[in-house]
Amino acid sequence: MACDMTSEYSVYHRIASALTVSDFATPIEYSFEFDTPIKSVADQIGEGRSRVVLIKKEGAVIGFAVTSGYFEPDEADRPIGYKLQRIKPENIIPARTSLLEIVPLWESGYHFFVQNEETITHIVARHDMDSPVVKTALFALTAELEQRMLLHIMADLEQIKPRFERLTADQQRNVKRLFKKELYKDILKGNEDRDMSIVHVQNTYFSHKIIIFLETPELLSLLPFETKEDAQKDLNFIKDLRNELAHGGSIFNIIRDARELKNIIDVTEEIIGCLR
């Protein structure tokens, strides 16, 4: 089932449209003339991890090199131009390029140089998918999905309660771990007749919301999937990504490449559109 939806209304879409590559790309701190000896370059940048440096001729950028403070003895007097790699025009993007625009570009290229006015100032590579800025935007995407799922569960609680009650024992363990028993009294004070299943649903994990959707035909029918198995596969993938992000983990523990990243963003936005 395809949903009539416009993804720009999602929280992720608005965040990713506002963020530019300059917010998460790596600044290029050094540039050298073509004839600068490699030893001189090493002395200036110091020892440590590899860095991208720009290479110039008569002040104009002609390419780049990847270098570090380490070099072979026979390289000391060679010019840094010895390591020159040309910058392809298609690998230069303007500084105003948004996160929304860079995700599809990562599918076709590993790295891009960021041009600010007439100057190349940053480099953005696929490993920048793992930057805090990008991960925060992705977490907002998964959080919006979970919130919309909860709203639908709460709206249809009377219909799904019989199915939900089968999860009660498991829910009890999770809720008790999150809340002290005395808190239940505060939650229900002045409203002793309130259905405890509402309290349970409001404090479920994302994984339990997924189970409720999968086990409730009325909710499952809202999702843009042909089969329950397809829904389970994608929702569990989103759940794993959300949990990894929530605990400060690496996106690469879940996502293999840029194509998979774009696909899961598209799928999640479509689900959100179906649940509006």
N, C-alpha and C positions, 0 to 999 in steps of 0.2 A: 504494500500500500504506500503510495506517495502522498505526502501531505501538502496542502496549499499553505505555503509558509514563505516568509522572507527572512533570511538568516541575519540581515543587518540589525534586526531588533534584539539579537542575543547579546548578553553582557560581554561575552568574549569578542564578538564582532566589533562592538563599540570600543573596547579596550585595545584590541589589535589594530583598529583603524587609527587610534590616537598615538600609539607607540611608533616611533621611527627607529630605523636601524641604529642610529646614533645612541639610542638608549641602551642597547645591549651589544653592539659591535665592539671589537677590540681596537683601541687607538693605535695608530702607527707612530711611534715616538721618534724614529730615526730615519734620516735620509742621507745618502752619501754620493759624492761624485763617482763616476765610473772608475776612475783611476786610483781611488783611495785604497791603500794596501789593506789586505784582510786583517793583518795584525793591528793596524790602527783602528779598524772597525771593532775588533774584539776588545781592545783597550777601552773604547768608549762605551760599549754596551755592557761590558762586564760579563763574568761567567754566570751561567744559569741556563734556563730553558731557551729553546730556540725562539727566535724573533723574526718577524717579517720586517725588512728594511726596504725603503725605496731607493732605487738607483737612478741618478740623474746624469745628464750630459748638458753642460752649460746651463744648469739650473732647471732644465726641463726633465720631467719624469719619463724615463724610457722603459722602466720595468721594475722588478723587485727581486730580492734574494731572501732565502731563509738561512739564517746563520745564528751562531751562538758565540759564547766567549771561548769556545774550544776550536782549535784548528790544527791541521797537520803541519809539521815543521816545514815541509816543502811548499806550503801554501802562504807562509807569512808575508812574503813580498809580492804575491800575486794581487792584482786589483780585484776589488769586490765585484767588478763587472764580470769576472770569471764565473761567478755564480748566477749571472743574469738570467731571469725568466721574464718573458714578455707578458704584458698585461693585455689581454684580449679586450677589444671594445665592448663585447657583449658581457664581460665580467665587471663592468663599471656601472654602478647604480647611484642615483642621486640620494643625498642625505635625507630627503623627505620620504623615501620609500618606507612604507609602513610594515609592521610585522605581518599584517594580513597579506601584503603583496610578496613578502620575502619567502613565506612558507612554500608556495608553489615553485618559486625559483630554485629553492634548495633541491628540488627533484632533478633539475637539469645541470646543476653545477655545485662543486664542493665549496667554493669560496667566491666572494665578490668584494670588490674594492668600492668604498664609499667616497663619492666625490662631493665635497662641500664647496659650492661655488666653483672655482677653477682648481681647487686643490684636493688631492686624495688624502683623506684624514684617518680613515678606519679600514679595517678588513673585517668582514663578517663571514664566518665559516659554519659548517654544519654543527660543529661542537658547540656553537653558541645557542643551539636549540636547548642546551642544558643550562642556560643562564637563569638566574633568579627571576629576571623580568619576564622571560618567555614562560617559565614554569608557573609564575603567578597568574598570568593570563589564561593558561590552560587549566589551572585549578579553578578559576572563576567559571570556566565552561562546565566542568564536572559538578561544581557546587550548584549552578543554576539547574542542571538536569535533576540532581537529587531533590532540590527544593520543589521543582514542578511535579516530580513523582509523588512527593509527600502530600502536596495539595490535592492531587487526584485521589490518593488513598483516603485522605480525610473526608473528601467530598462524598465518596462512595462507601464510607465505613460500614453503614448498616447492611449493604449488600455483600460486602466481602468479609464481614465479621466471622461467619461460620468457617471460612477457610483460614482466616487469620488465627482463630483460636487454636488451630492445630499446632501453631508455632509458639504457643504461650509459654511452655516450659523453657524453651530456649530463650525466649524474650525475657523471662523472669531473671535468668542468670545474668544476661547482659545489662538489664536495667538496674538490678541490685548492685552491680559492680560500679555503675555510674552514680547512683544516688543512695544516700543513706535512708534507712527505713523512715526516719523522722520526717524526711522531706516530703514523703507521700502525704503526711498530715497537712503540711503547709500547702501543697498543691490542691488538696481537696477541701481545705478549710472553708466553711460557709457554703460548700457545694458537695455534700457528702454523697449525693446521688449521682455524681459524675461517673460516667463509664470508665473503669480503669483501663479498658482496651485503648482508649484515646491516649492516655498517658504512655502506654506501651508503644503505640505507633509513633508518637512524637519523638521517641528516644531510641528508635531502631537504627541499626547500622545500614549503610548503603546496600550491603549484601542482602539484608532482610527485605528492604524495599523492592529489590530486584525479584526476590522469591515471591513476594506478594503479587507483583505485576505478572510474573510468569504463571502463577497458579490461579489468576483471576481472569477469566475470559473477557469480561467487560473492560478491564484495563489493558490486557494484552492486545486487544483489537485496536487500541488507539495508536499502537507503535507501527513504524513503517517497515515491518518485516513480513515475509511470506510465511515463515514457520516459527514455531516456538523455539526450535533449536537455533535458528539464526539470531533471534532476539537474545537468547541466553549467551551465545558466543560473544556478541558485540557488547552487551551490557556488562558481562564479566570482565571483558578487556578494559572497558571504561572504568570499571570499579578498581581494577588493579592499577591503572594509571593514576586514578584519584588518590588511592592509598599511598602510592609511591611519592607523589607530590606532597601529600599532607605531612609526610614524615621526613621531608627534605632529601629524599633519595634522588637518584639520577634517572632522567627520562629514558636513558639508553638501557636501563634495566628492564624496560617494558617495550619500548619502540625501537625497531631495528634501523629504520632509515626515514628519510624525509617523505617518501611516498606513503609509508604507513602512518606518519604523523598527519599528513594532509587528509588521508582517508578517515582517520578516527575523529578528526575535527569536523569533517563534513557529516559523518554519521551522527555524531552527538548533536550538532546543530539541527539536523533534520528531526531527530527525536524531540528536541526542545520545541521545534515548530509544531510538531504533532500534539504536544501537550499544552499548547497555549489555550 
